[in-house]
Amino acid sequence: MAKIFIFIGIIFIIIGLILYFFKDFPLFHLPGDIVIQKENFTFYFPITSSILISVVLSAVFYIISRIMH
């Protein structure tokens, strides 16, 4: 079980580094993401990106649970 947590942690670190070094990463600029820009204010709500991440993580955790049982 500990190996799975270490593996997931390493994946999160890699994803974090990718997002940090590639700020124009297309994941958070999908059609359907809400962006409101005013003069001194920018509101960004990545609804489509959140749904996509949720589906991918659900599939990953489903596969992990099937492997563990």
C-alpha positions as CSV (number, residue, x, y, z in Angstrom):
1,M,0.0,0.0,0.0
2,A,2.9,2.4,0.8
3,K,4.3,1.8,-2.7
4,I,1.1,3.0,-4.3
5,F,1.1,6.2,-2.2
6,I,4.7,6.9,-3.1
7,F,3.9,6.3,-6.8
8,I,1.0,8.6,-6.7
9,G,3.1,11.2,-4.9
10,I,5.7,11.0,-7.6
11,I,3.1,11.4,-10.3
12,F,1.8,14.6,-8.5
13,I,5.3,16.0,-8.3
14,I,5.9,15.4,-12.0
15,I,2.5,17.0,-12.9
16,G,3.4,20.0,-10.6
17,L,6.7,20.5,-12.2
18,I,5.2,20.3,-15.7
19,L,2.6,22.9,-14.7
20,Y,5.3,25.1,-13.1
21,F,7.8,25.1,-16.0
22,F,5.2,25.1,-18.8
23,K,2.8,27.9,-17.7
24,D,1.1,27.8,-21.1
25,F,0.2,24.1,-20.6
26,P,-3.0,23.6,-22.6
27,L,-4.8,21.6,-19.9
28,F,-6.2,24.7,-18.1
29,H,-7.1,26.6,-21.3
30,L,-9.8,24.3,-22.7
31,P,-13.0,25.5,-24.3
32,G,-15.7,25.7,-21.6
33,D,-13.4,27.2,-19.0
34,I,-14.8,30.4,-17.7
35,V,-12.6,33.5,-17.9
36,I,-13.7,37.0,-16.9
37,Q,-11.2,39.8,-17.4
38,K,-11.7,43.4,-16.2
39,E,-9.2,46.2,-15.9
40,N,-7.7,45.2,-12.5
41,F,-9.4,41.8,-12.0
42,T,-9.2,38.4,-13.7
43,F,-11.5,35.5,-12.7
44,Y,-10.7,32.1,-14.0
45,F,-12.8,29.0,-13.3
46,P,-11.5,25.8,-15.1
47,I,-14.8,23.9,-15.2
48,T,-14.0,21.8,-18.3
49,S,-10.5,21.1,-17.0
50,S,-11.9,20.1,-13.6
51,I,-14.4,17.6,-15.2
52,L,-11.6,16.1,-17.3
53,I,-9.3,15.7,-14.3
54,S,-12.1,14.2,-12.3
55,V,-12.9,11.6,-15.0
56,V,-9.2,10.7,-15.4
57,L,-8.6,10.4,-11.6
58,S,-11.8,8.3,-11.2
59,A,-10.6,5.9,-13.9
60,V,-7.1,5.7,-12.3
61,F,-8.6,5.0,-8.8
62,Y,-11.0,2.4,-10.3
63,I,-8.1,0.6,-11.9
64,I,-6.1,0.7,-8.7
65,S,-9.0,-0.7,-6.7
66,R,-9.5,-3.5,-9.2
67,I,-5.8,-4.4,-9.0
68,M,-5.8,-4.3,-5.2
69,H,-8.7,-6.7,-4.9
